[in-house]
């Protein structure tokens, strides 16, 4: 039902009608008719000029274009382009007009005429609609934060908003055209299984969790209900991959569907990518093929603790190589086969990893003991016997949060030291970095601790038992 016509200027004039009892979305309820004035421009060629000159009189409301087709029986053609005027400008009160508007009317350049502005549900934003239906007591924290994974919007609603979950999801879906499915998480990630998946309920749209995501020039396909993916880590994925150099070897111990592995492989980096979740492993293999980087990706589905050790020894015995034909111009394609072969570039897989990634923040630090004695008996492969350095370890973890993170840095270094049974200190260590990744809760922050594996740890003799 259309709301009563508004005639006087008001702060609420352009806001949607209020219905705090609504629980199921009624789009037809959100309608408003507003009686305004418009300045009909008689010479259509001058409308852009008058738009600038009448800026004091013109309506300036977000998402409301000021230029409209205006009908009037005073116009020979019956209709003309005009400018919407702000509510304070009244047709029957010339004192409400600016001097410029008055002069243009007197010069018969414009005609001030009534205009009925009709607003409906499509005009207002998600926030506008929510402000009109949620209780006033819940207005300070209207649910606006959600993750978008392909066509799925992932909410994590607080208890006080659960009675409005269907309403919230419907409006969210309407106002975001790329979203087809809206879900709400009903437990913490990894609460019930080790694969960091979660239970959810569908609030709007089909229960279709097979999504496609684009990140770092790669396309990822996966079933979001069966694997772990966090859109908010895209910046972190890019940051870490930017540290890797072409022809290096990287061991991604908890690779998931490949957010580190595939962009790295696109840089001609050899990646051994492991994940314990068979669904993640399946998607990783598919995505490596789809992104044409399978030559540089070795996928595994093993326990991370043992994979750290076995991957290092297996790489020592690997003789893989990849031969790539560079992109050539159309004219170069007519060159002789021997000439084309000479343009091919061969990449040989290194014998040692330059980086290890452990992206399992809740438990990754507990995997560090697997690095003890990792290269025992192979000291000759590294400095000072060769130019090779021991690998960098990038381990993700959770900690508390403070303004300067100093206390957290000390705590993280202490936890790493305890696991390695060797003191790791940040001060004075140029290769030690503790990166503030993101806040995950009011008092919880995610960090990435990067450090070079110490010789005293890598070469330590470990009893066979």
Secondary structure, DSSP 8 states (H G I E B T S, - for coil): -----B-S--TTTTS----TT--S--GGG-EEEEEEEEEEESSGGGHHHHHHHTTTTB---TT--SEEEEE-TTSSSSEEEEEEE-TT-BTTBGGGS-HHHHHHHHTTSEEEEEEEEEEETTTS-HHHHHHHHS-GGG-TT-----EEETTEEEE---GGGGGGHHHHHHHHHHH-TT--EEEEE-S-TTSS-TT----EEEEES----EEEEEETTEEEEEETTTS---GGGHHHHHHHHTT--TT-EEEETT-TTTTTHHHHHHTT-EEEEE-S-HHHHHHHHHHHHHTT-GGGEEEE-S-HHHHHHHHHHHHHT---EEEE-----TTGGGS-HHHHHHT-EEEE--SS-SEEEE--TTTGGGGGGGGTTTTTT-GGGSTTTSS----EEEEEEEE---SS-HHHHHHHHHHHHHHHTS---STT-TT-EEEEEEEEETTEEEEEEEEE--HHHHT------
